[in-house]
Amino acid sequence: MSRNPIELLKRGHRSIQQLYAHINSTHVANEKQKFFNQFRKELSQHSVAEEVVMYPWIKNAVTAGDKIIHHSLDEHQSVKELLDKADGLEAGTKEFNDTLKNLMNNLSEHIKEEENVVFPRVEKTLNESNRNSLYDSLDAVLKLAPTRPHPDAPNKPPLNVIAGVGARALDSMADMTREFPTQEELNNLEKKL
């Protein structure tokens, strides 16, 4: 059975959107912070996976790939900067909510562009073998990528890979002091939305 890297990325988009909707709908500061931590983690890992795995593929396999990548990296940078800013704010404050709203507005445009323009073009370049290979690579990077935004880190190979390894170790230590939703809470979120 084929594993589709595009569907894996789309599932990531849906999860990030669900987390944002929950953060936006709850008025309990601790709940908001806990789900923001998960949002930050998933969005950071998703961005790195795209940059490390998909963007090199797009650059080499898709017509005008360089232009697509340059534009996408600019969008990622903006999102990383806003995510980093939100991470330093107290959940539930006006500045936190405004920053997160601005981030999500930018991210929603990026997701729409990827899913409606970029992904269909990528899909045309895939066969069974490279589809499975890209899926496996994305899956591996998602498990090893940094869990926090690093807007000052390199975002192009090979330096992004090298920086990511060190950042992941530091992020893991910092995450030990943060509260995250339980798996049951995440499962309930999927059912609710």
Disulfide bonds with the S-S distance in Angstrom:
none
